[in-house]
Amino acid sequence: MAVHLQSRGFSVLQTNYRVVGAELDLVCRDDDGLVFVEVRARSPGPIEPSATITSAKLRRLQRGARSWLIERRLSPRSAAWRFVVATVALDEQGAAATIEIIEDPFAHLPEYHHADP
C-alpha cells in the first residue's frame, strides 16, 4: 500500500502507529498536509468499504490522530490534516485487484467533522 500511495504523491511518514485504544494504518503527507490513512480490503460486493467503518472506529482513528499529532507537538486544531480510506478490492483468489483512495470517507457518519481529530 505504501508504494501505491507514494506513486500517487503521498510521502509515507509512519506505518502501523499504535497507541492505547487506537491504531493508524499509515500516516502520510501530501501537498495539502497530513493524511491519516485507513486501509480496507474487501471482496467484490455492493457495500462501499468506507461504509463498513462505524462511529466507534472513527473515534479510535480520531484518538490515534490526536495522539500522533500531540507526540510531535503539533496542535490538532491548527495542523492541516485529513482522513482518507484506501480500499483494496480483492479478486476471487484474494489478490489485490484495484486500489482506490476515498477522500472524506466518513461523511456518512453524523458525528464526523474536520475540526477535531
N, C-alpha and C positions, 0 to 999 in steps of 0.2 A: 504494500500500500504506500509506503514512504516514497518509493521510486516513482510511482504513478503521480503522487502529489507534487513531487519535485518537477516532473515533466510538465505539470500544469502551473508552475510558477510559485509553488509554496516552498519555503525553506523549513525543514523539519528541525525543531529545537529540542524536542524530547518525545520519547515513546513510552507508553505504559507508566505514566505518572500515577503514583498511588499515595493516598493519604487516608487516614482512618475514615471509613464511610464513603469513599469516593475513588474513582479511577478515571483517568483521561487516556483514551487510546493514543492520541497524538496531540502534540502542541506544535503549531506551525506559525510562520509569519508569511504574509504576502504584502502586496503594495498597500492594502487597506488596514493592516495592523495584525494583531494576534488572532489566531484561529484555533479554537479547541475542536478537535475532530472526533466524532463518534463513528466507529466503523460498524456497519451492519451487513452481515452476509445472509442472503435469503435465496431459497429455491424459487423458481418462477411461480408467480401467483398473482392474484388480484390485489393484494394488500401492499400498499406503499411501505417500504421499510421504515421510514421515519415515523409512520403511524403506529409502529409497534413500541415506541418509546412512551412510557407512562409518565404521569406527573411525578411519581416517586423517582424515576430515573432522571428526569430533568433536574430535580432538586439535588440529586447526587452529583450530576455534572456541574451544576452551579457551585456546589460546595467545593468540588475539585478545582474549578476555575478560580474561585476566590482564594483558595489555599495556594495555588500555583502563583498567582499574582502577588499575594502578600509575602510569600517566601522570597520573592525577587524585589520586594519593596516598591511594587507598582500598585497604585490605587485602583481598586476595581471600578471606581466611578469615573476615573479620568483616563484610564488606558483604553485605547481603541481595540476592541475585541469583538468576536462573534463566535457562534457555534455553527458548524456545518456537519452534515452526515455524509459519510462516504459509503455508498451502497455497493456491495459486490453481489451481482446476480450470478448464481451458480448454475451450471448446466446439470444434466442428468447424472453425470459422473462425479459431481461435487467440485469441479474445477471452476475457477473464475472465468465467466464468460464476458461480462461487461462490468465496468466500474463507472458510477455516476456520483457527482458531487452535488448535494442538495443544499442550497443556501436557504437560510431562515426555515429550518426544518421543523421547528416546534410551534409554528404559528397556530396549529390546531389545538394547542393547549391554552385554555383561558388565562392561566397564571403566567405565561411566558411574556417577558418583555426584556428589552436590551439594557435597561438602566442598572440592573443589579444581578451580577452573575451568581 
